[in-house]
Amino acid sequence: MKTEEVRFVWLFVFFDLPVGSKEQRRAASRFRNFLKDEGFMMLQFSVYARVCRGEDGAMTHIARVTRNLPSVGSVRALQVTDRQYGRMRLLLGEKQPSERPGSAQLVLL
């Protein structure tokens, strides 16, 4: 029996949700918390990603996100292969005066 290779894909969710009223802020927070509970990690404030086992796994999570969409706003999903995800580069501009460098202290647990 031939063992199939497991293909992992990354699922990105991008969103732009209104936060003008208290109810809109609650809806946006509920959506972000839903994504975290579903195993998504925050890459940027409105960009979340998670790894899925194959395209079927990604489609399952897309269906869950669809069922939990806020009533207003824009949400997009993008699926990329693990290899494509691995080619992502973090690009940083100049350090802003308000930014502080992280602690250089070593923590042992």
ABEGO torsion letter per residue (X at the ends): XBBBBBBBBBBBBBBBBBAABAAAAAAAAAAAAAAAAAGBBBABAABBBBBBBEAAAAAAAAAAAAAABBABEBBBBBBBBAAAAAABBBBBBBBBAABBBBBABBBBX
